[in-house]
Amino acid sequence: LTYDFELTYAEYMLRNLGKLTRKSNVAYFDKEVLLTEGIKSYLLRKETEKTTKWIDQIYAAMPELIARWEITSFVPNQISRYGLVLQAKSQKYGNVIVKFIPEFVERFERELEALRLLPESYMCPLYDVDEENRAMLLREIKPAKYASFEENLKLSKLFEKVIGDVVKYQDDIALQYIPDYYEELKGKLEHADLMPYCKEEIIPELQYAIRLYEQVFTDSDKYIVHGDLHELNILDDGNRFWGIDPNGMLAPIELECVRFIRNDVRNHPTFGYEARFELLVHYFSKYVDERRLVQMFLIDMAFCTYNSVFENELPDETYLNLELIRIAKSWLEN
């Protein structure tokens, strides 16, 4: 036993040892186990009252969901910050993920719409949904190792499907929740005054990104894309990679590559940011035009740099993002 939450589990098991022989007892558990370390670190700290009420609602809904999905056991994932993720076993579906997203996070409908529209060839299967409780039942990808650039063959097979099977937007596709990337980008500049720090550095980058998008991508085809395919949203089942947790965007196809590049470069400082950036750009250029890829990278880095000031109390990630913007601009100039 290492962490506080593990002691909580142990204490709960000891208290309920005599009850666990009852088949139906999985529906009765200590509500505190739903308060994961991730939820405590973010949602509970940012929105205490709303988060507490949301956990109460989940606890009340669990017996019905356990019966409906024939769940025999579950363990909360401690890392997830923006929702509650339960790793569970189901008699009906096997190993599953039960994912709850609170209404105040404003993501459930968007993610669900993306899961229903994105290609099954690379997305983690969605088994069922309880829209009233904002819960999704998904296949669990085990052993759930995160993707890496070093797993080159698996990564190539994944992106062949991501690019090859992409859903081109047509007028007859009615999108209710998935937003247009360009409109979201403009919205960030419109709300620039809300940024708690680094306004002087970020506002010019947002202005640059909007001009660049208008020059390069305004007349480009748009696609329904995952929108956040970095390594933490790609899982390895031992044989192949699967996409999880779609952000859902209506955007140019190049967007599907840039966030993997962003995270991979940031995660390899000893390799050298510029050298790693050039390596990743060269790799992904087999799927999309290289120059357009770097242009989209620049645009999205401004997009993500704006987000970073709300996601982190310290500006370290923001400054690193600004450095990656400088590197991408230098690449374009050369």
C-alpha positions as CSV (number, residue, x, y, z in Angstrom):
1,L,0.0,0.0,0.0
2,T,1.5,3.3,-1.1
3,Y,-1.2,5.9,-1.7
4,D,-4.0,7.2,0.4
5,F,-6.6,5.9,-2.0
6,E,-5.2,2.4,-1.7
7,L,-5.7,2.6,2.1
8,T,-9.2,3.7,1.5
9,Y,-9.9,0.6,-0.7
10,A,-8.3,-1.7,1.9
11,E,-10.4,-0.2,4.7
12,Y,-13.5,-0.5,2.6
13,M,-12.8,-4.2,1.8
14,L,-12.2,-5.0,5.5
15,R,-15.5,-3.3,6.5
16,N,-17.4,-5.2,3.9
17,L,-15.7,-8.5,3.9
18,G,-18.7,-10.4,5.1
19,K,-21.0,-8.8,2.6
20,L,-19.0,-9.5,-0.5
21,T,-20.3,-13.1,-0.8
22,R,-23.7,-11.7,-1.9
23,K,-23.9,-11.5,-5.7
24,S,-25.9,-8.3,-5.7
25,N,-23.5,-6.5,-3.3
26,V,-21.4,-4.8,-6.0
27,A,-24.2,-2.2,-6.1
28,Y,-23.4,-1.2,-2.5
29,F,-20.1,0.6,-1.9
30,D,-18.6,3.5,-0.1
31,K,-19.3,6.7,-2.1
32,E,-15.8,8.0,-1.3
33,V,-14.1,5.5,-3.7
34,L,-15.6,7.6,-6.5
35,L,-13.6,10.6,-5.4
36,T,-10.4,9.7,-7.3
37,E,-7.1,11.5,-7.1
38,G,-7.7,13.1,-10.5
39,I,-11.1,14.4,-9.5
40,K,-9.7,15.8,-6.3
41,S,-6.8,17.5,-8.0
42,Y,-9.0,19.3,-10.6
43,L,-12.8,19.1,-10.7
44,L,-13.3,19.1,-6.9
45,R,-10.8,21.9,-6.5
46,K,-12.2,24.1,-9.4
47,E,-16.0,23.3,-8.9
48,T,-16.4,22.0,-5.4
49,E,-20.2,22.2,-5.1
50,K,-21.0,21.1,-8.6
51,T,-18.5,18.1,-8.4
52,T,-19.9,17.0,-5.0
53,K,-23.5,17.1,-6.4
54,W,-22.3,15.2,-9.5
55,I,-20.7,12.4,-7.5
56,D,-23.9,12.1,-5.5
57,Q,-25.9,11.6,-8.7
58,I,-23.5,8.9,-10.0
59,Y,-23.7,7.1,-6.6
60,A,-27.5,7.1,-6.8
61,A,-27.4,5.9,-10.5
62,M,-24.9,3.1,-10.0
63,P,-27.2,0.2,-8.9
64,E,-29.3,0.6,-12.0
65,L,-26.3,0.9,-14.3
66,I,-24.6,-2.1,-12.6
67,A,-27.8,-4.2,-13.3
68,R,-28.2,-2.9,-16.8
69,W,-24.6,-3.6,-17.9
70,E,-24.2,-6.7,-15.7
71,I,-21.2,-5.3,-13.9
72,T,-19.6,-7.6,-11.4
73,S,-16.7,-5.4,-10.2
74,F,-15.0,-2.1,-10.9
75,V,-12.0,0.0,-9.9
76,P,-11.9,3.8,-10.4
77,N,-9.1,5.1,-12.6
78,Q,-7.1,7.6,-10.4
79,I,-5.6,9.6,-13.3
80,S,-8.7,11.0,-15.1
81,R,-9.2,14.7,-14.3
82,Y,-12.3,15.7,-16.3
83,G,-14.6,12.9,-15.5
84,L,-14.9,9.6,-13.7
85,V,-13.6,6.5,-15.4
86,L,-14.3,3.0,-14.0
87,Q,-12.4,0.0,-15.1
88,A,-15.0,-2.8,-14.8
89,K,-15.9,-6.3,-15.6
90,S,-19.2,-7.1,-17.2
91,Q,-20.8,-10.6,-17.6
92,K,-22.3,-9.3,-20.8
93,Y,-19.5,-7.3,-22.4
94,G,-16.3,-8.5,-20.8
95,N,-13.7,-5.9,-19.7
96,V,-15.2,-2.5,-20.1
97,I,-14.7,1.2,-19.2
98,V,-17.6,3.1,-17.7
99,K,-17.0,6.8,-18.3
100,F,-19.0,9.6,-16.6
101,I,-18.6,13.2,-17.8
102,P,-20.3,16.0,-15.7
103,E,-22.6,18.5,-17.4
104,F,-20.5,21.4,-16.3
105,V,-17.5,20.1,-18.2
106,E,-19.5,20.5,-21.4
107,R,-18.0,17.6,-23.3
108,F,-20.3,14.6,-23.1
109,E,-22.5,15.3,-26.1
110,R,-19.6,16.3,-28.2
111,E,-17.5,13.2,-27.4
112,L,-20.5,11.0,-27.9
113,E,-21.3,12.5,-31.3
114,A,-17.7,12.0,-32.3
115,L,-17.7,8.3,-31.1
116,R,-20.8,7.6,-33.2
117,L,-19.3,9.3,-36.4
118,L,-15.6,8.4,-36.3
119,P,-14.5,5.2,-38.2
120,E,-14.7,2.0,-36.3
121,S,-11.5,0.9,-38.0
122,Y,-9.4,2.7,-35.4
123,M,-11.7,4.0,-32.6
124,C,-12.3,2.1,-29.4
125,P,-15.8,0.5,-29.6
126,L,-18.7,2.1,-27.9
127,Y,-21.1,-0.5,-26.5
128,D,-23.9,1.5,-24.9
129,V,-24.8,4.9,-23.5
130,D,-26.9,6.2,-20.7
131,E,-27.6,9.8,-21.7
132,E,-29.6,10.7,-18.6
133,N,-26.6,9.9,-16.4
134,R,-24.1,11.1,-19.0
135,A,-22.3,7.7,-19.0
136,M,-20.7,5.7,-21.7
137,L,-19.9,2.0,-21.8
138,L,-16.7,1.3,-23.9
139,R,-14.5,-1.6,-24.5
140,E,-11.5,-1.6,-22.3
141,I,-8.2,-1.6,-24.3
142,K,-5.8,-3.9,-22.4
143,P,-3.0,-3.8,-21.4
144,A,-3.6,-0.1,-22.1
145,K,0.0,0.9,-22.8
146,Y,0.2,4.4,-24.2
147,A,1.3,4.8,-27.8
148,S,4.8,6.0,-28.7
149,F,6.7,7.0,-31.8
150,E,9.1,4.1,-31.1
151,E,6.3,1.6,-31.9
152,N,6.6,2.8,-35.5
153,L,4.8,-0.1,-37.2
154,K,1.7,0.1,-35.0
155,L,1.7,3.9,-35.3
156,S,1.9,3.7,-39.1
157,K,-1.0,1.2,-39.3
158,L,-3.1,3.4,-37.0
159,F,-2.6,6.6,-39.0
160,E,-3.2,4.8,-42.3
161,K,-6.7,4.2,-41.0
162,V,-7.0,7.6,-39.4
163,I,-6.2,9.3,-42.8
164,G,-7.5,6.7,-45.1
165,D,-10.9,6.2,-43.5
166,V,-11.5,9.8,-42.5
167,V,-15.1,11.1,-42.7
168,K,-15.3,14.0,-45.2
169,Y,-17.9,16.6,-44.1
170,Q,-20.9,16.9,-46.4
171,D,-23.9,19.2,-46.2
172,D,-26.2,16.3,-45.4
173,I,-24.3,15.4,-42.2
174,A,-26.1,17.2,-39.4
175,L,-23.7,18.0,-36.6
176,Q,-25.3,19.0,-33.3
177,Y,-22.3,19.3,-31.0
178,I,-19.0,19.0,-32.9
179,P,-17.7,22.5,-33.5
180,D,-15.9,24.1,-36.4
181,Y,-12.2,24.4,-35.5
182,Y,-11.8,27.8,-37.1
183,E,-14.8,29.2,-35.1
184,E,-13.2,27.8,-31.9
185,L,-9.9,29.4,-32.8
186,K,-11.5,32.8,-33.4
187,G,-13.4,32.4,-30.1
188,K,-10.1,32.2,-28.2
189,L,-9.0,35.5,-29.5
190,E,-12.4,37.1,-28.7
191,H,-12.0,35.9,-25.1
192,A,-8.3,36.7,-24.7
193,D,-9.0,39.1,-21.8
194,L,-9.9,36.0,-19.7
195,M,-6.4,34.7,-19.8
196,P,-4.8,34.8,-16.3
197,Y,-1.2,35.2,-17.6
198,C,0.9,35.5,-20.7
199,K,-1.6,37.6,-22.6
200,E,1.0,39.8,-24.3
201,E,2.8,36.7,-25.6
202,I,-0.3,34.7,-26.7
203,I,-2.5,37.3,-28.3
204,P,-0.1,37.9,-31.2
205,E,0.2,34.2,-31.8
206,L,-3.6,33.8,-31.9
207,Q,-3.8,36.7,-34.4
208,Y,-1.0,35.1,-36.5
209,A,-2.8,31.7,-36.4
210,I,-6.1,33.1,-37.6
211,R,-4.4,34.9,-40.5
212,L,-2.5,31.8,-41.4
213,Y,-5.7,29.6,-41.3
214,E,-7.5,32.1,-43.5
215,Q,-4.7,32.1,-46.0
216,V,-4.1,28.4,-46.2
217,F,-7.2,26.4,-45.0
218,T,-10.3,28.5,-45.6
219,D,-11.1,26.8,-48.9
220,S,-9.8,23.4,-47.9
221,D,-12.1,20.3,-47.4
222,K,-13.2,19.8,-43.9
223,Y,-13.4,16.5,-42.1
224,I,-14.9,15.1,-38.9
225,V,-11.8,14.3,-36.9
226,H,-10.8,13.0,-33.6
227,G,-9.0,16.3,-32.9
228,D,-6.8,15.2,-30.1
229,L,-4.7,12.2,-31.2
230,H,-1.7,12.5,-29.0
231,E,-0.1,9.5,-27.3
232,L,-2.2,9.5,-24.2
233,N,-5.4,9.1,-26.4
234,I,-3.9,6.1,-28.3
235,L,-3.8,2.8,-26.5
236,D,-2.0,-0.5,-27.3
237,D,-3.9,-3.7,-27.0
238,G,-0.7,-5.7,-27.5
239,N,-1.3,-6.1,-31.3
240,R,-2.4,-2.7,-32.5
241,F,-3.3,0.9,-31.5
242,W,-6.8,2.2,-30.8
243,G,-8.0,5.8,-30.5
244,I,-9.9,6.9,-27.3
245,D,-11.3,10.1,-25.9
246,P,-12.1,12.0,-29.1
247,N,-12.4,15.8,-28.8
248,G,-14.5,16.0,-32.0
249,M,-13.7,18.7,-34.5
250,L,-14.7,19.8,-38.0
251,A,-11.3,20.7,-39.4
252,P,-8.7,20.2,-42.1
253,I,-7.2,16.7,-42.1
254,E,-3.8,17.9,-41.0
255,L,-5.1,18.5,-37.5
256,E,-5.2,14.7,-36.9
257,C,-1.3,14.6,-37.0
258,V,-0.2,17.8,-35.2
259,R,-1.1,16.9,-31.5
260,F,0.9,13.7,-31.7
261,I,3.9,15.8,-32.9
262,R,3.3,18.4,-30.1
263,N,3.3,15.9,-27.3
264,D,6.1,13.7,-28.6
265,V,8.4,16.7,-29.0
266,R,7.6,18.0,-25.6
267,N,8.3,14.6,-24.1
268,H,11.8,14.3,-25.5
269,P,13.8,17.4,-24.3
270,T,17.1,15.4,-24.3
271,F,16.6,14.6,-28.0
272,G,16.4,18.3,-28.8
273,Y,13.2,20.0,-29.6
274,E,14.2,21.2,-33.1
275,A,15.6,17.8,-34.1
276,R,12.6,15.9,-32.7
277,F,10.2,18.3,-34.5
278,E,11.9,17.8,-37.8
279,L,11.9,14.0,-37.3
280,L,8.2,13.9,-36.6
281,V,7.3,16.3,-39.4
282,H,9.2,14.2,-41.9
283,Y,7.4,11.0,-40.6
284,F,3.9,12.5,-40.9
285,S,4.6,14.0,-44.3
286,K,3.8,10.6,-45.8
287,Y,0.2,11.2,-44.8
288,V,-0.3,14.9,-45.5
289,D,1.6,17.7,-47.3
290,E,4.6,18.7,-45.2
291,R,4.3,22.4,-45.4
292,R,0.6,22.4,-44.7
293,L,1.3,20.1,-41.7
294,V,3.7,22.6,-40.2
295,Q,1.3,25.5,-40.9
296,M,-1.5,23.5,-39.1
297,F,0.9,22.8,-36.3
298,L,1.6,26.5,-35.8
299,I,-2.1,27.3,-35.8
300,D,-2.9,24.5,-33.3
301,M,-0.1,25.5,-31.0
302,A,-1.6,28.9,-30.6
303,F,-4.9,27.2,-30.0
304,C,-3.4,24.9,-27.3
305,T,-1.2,27.6,-25.8
306,Y,-4.4,29.6,-25.0
307,N,-5.9,26.5,-23.3
308,S,-2.7,25.9,-21.3
309,V,-3.1,29.1,-19.2
310,F,-6.5,27.8,-17.9
311,E,-5.3,24.2,-17.3
312,N,-2.1,25.0,-15.4
313,E,-1.5,27.4,-12.5
314,L,2.2,27.8,-13.5
315,P,3.3,29.0,-16.9
316,D,5.9,26.3,-17.6
317,E,3.8,24.5,-20.3
318,T,2.8,27.8,-21.9
319,Y,6.4,28.9,-22.3
320,L,7.3,25.5,-23.8
321,N,4.4,25.8,-26.3
322,L,5.7,29.3,-27.3
323,E,9.1,27.8,-27.9
324,L,7.6,25.2,-30.2
325,I,5.8,27.9,-32.1
326,R,9.2,29.6,-32.6
327,I,10.7,26.4,-33.9
328,A,7.8,25.8,-36.3
329,K,8.0,29.4,-37.6
330,S,11.8,29.0,-38.1
331,W,11.1,25.7,-40.1
332,L,8.7,27.6,-42.4
333,E,11.1,30.4,-43.0
334,N,13.9,28.0,-44.0
